[in-house]
Amino acid sequence: IEIVKQYKYLGVIIDNHLNFNKHALQTKQKIYSRLNIIKTISNVKVGINTKNLINLYKALIQSILLYAAPIYLLASKTAIKHIEIAQRTALKYVLGPPPPYCPLCPYQQISRHPPYCPSH
């Protein structure tokens, strides 16, 4: 049996430390490459609605994130951080940026709605 530092099996890169950093970096690269499609389509001039953008996100990005998802239970914090940043970036293009935070607004402590502060 040959000893290797990493091995790709069914699309999952397994390394000798079992921290899945290489797999997370590859997943991040896949997300960013597919994110260009969402960027182009979410352009204001094209005019696609949010529901269709969410469906596109599920097809292009979420499918990558959910494939072999149980390995992230064993993944290092660094690997998970790479994936979270890529996912947050994708969601910003789909849902738009989050509303500004107002520490005086009691509604924003419960949820992110409403996006305005009725208390001032």
KOLPA-539663 format. One record per residue (C-alpha): residue in three letters; x, y, z. Coordinates in steps of 0.2 Angstrom, whole numbers, padded with zeros to 4 digits, always signed. Each point is the difference from the previous one (the first is absolute). Layout:
AlaXYZ/...
// end
This chain:
Ile+0000+0000+0000/Glu+0007+0017-0005/Ile+0000+0014+0013/Val-0006+0017-0007/Lys-0003+0017+0008/Gln-0017+0002-0008/Tyr-0012-0011-0010/Lys-0016+0005-0009/Tyr-0014-0012+0002/Leu-0017+0003-0007/Gly+0004+0019-0002/Val+0006+0001+0018/Ile+0018+0004+0003/Ile+0006-0010+0015/Asp+0017+0006+0008/Asn+0011-0009+0012/His-0005+0011+0014/Leu-0019-0002-0003/Asn-0003+0019+0002/Phe-0007+0002-0018/Asn+0009+0016-0003/Lys+0003-0004-0018/His-0018-0006-0003/Ala-0006+0017+0008/Leu+0012+0010-0012/Gln-0006-0010-0015/Thr-0019+0003+0006/Lys+0004+0019+0002/Gln+0007+0001-0018/Lys-0015-0009-0007/Ile-0012+0012+0009/Tyr+0009+0015-0006/Ser+0001-0006-0018/Arg-0019-0003+0000/Leu-0003+0016+0009/Asn+0005+0009-0016/Ile-0016-0006-0008/Ile-0010+0006+0015/Lys+0008+0017-0001/Thr-0004+0002-0018/Ile-0018-0005+0001/Ser-0003+0010+0016/Asn+0005+0016-0009/Val-0013+0013+0001/Lys-0001+0001-0019/Val-0005-0018-0002/Gly-0014+0002+0013/Ile-0002-0018+0007/Asn-0010-0001+0015/Thr+0006-0006+0017/Lys-0010-0017-0001/Asn+0009-0005-0015/Leu+0017+0006+0007/Ile-0003-0011+0015/Asn-0004-0015-0011/Leu+0016+0003-0010/Tyr+0009+0001+0017/Lys-0007-0017+0005/Ala+0005-0008-0017/Leu+0017+0008-0002/Ile+0007+0003+0018/Gln-0010-0010+0013/Ser+0002-0016-0010/Ile+0019+0002+0002/Leu-0002+0004+0018/Leu-0011-0015+0004/Tyr+0010-0013-0009/Ala+0010-0010+0013/Ala-0006+0012+0013/Pro+0003-0012+0015/Ile+0019+0002-0003/Tyr-0001+0018+0006/Leu-0003-0007+0018/Leu+0018-0006-0001/Ala+0007+0015-0009/Ser+0011+0013+0008/Lys-0006+0017+0005/Thr+0010+0007-0014/Ala-0008-0011-0013/Ile-0017+0005+0006/Lys+0004+0019+0000/His+0005-0001-0018/Ile-0017-0008-0004/Glu-0010+0012+0010/Ile+0008+0015-0008/Ala-0004-0007-0017/Gln-0018-0004+0005/Arg-0002+0018+0007/Thr+0006+0008-0015/Ala-0012-0010-0011/Leu-0015+0004+0011/Lys+0004+0018-0001/Tyr-0002+0000-0019/Val-0016-0010+0002/Leu-0008+0009+0014/Gly+0008+0016+0000/Pro+0011+0008+0014/Pro-0008-0001+0017/Pro-0008+0015+0007/Pro+0010+0012+0010/Tyr+0001-0004+0019/Cys-0008+0012+0012/Pro+0004-0004+0018/Leu-0015+0010+0006/Cys-0013-0009-0010/Pro-0008-0014+0010/Tyr-0006-0009-0015/Gln+0017-0004-0007/Gln+0005-0009+0016/Ile-0014-0012-0004/Ser+0001-0002-0019/Arg+0007+0010-0015/His-0017+0006-0004/Pro-0006+0014-0002/Pro+0016+0008-0009/Tyr-0005+0017+0007/Cys+0000+0006+0018/Pro-0017+0005+0005/Ser+0006+0006+0017/His+0009+0016-0008/
// end
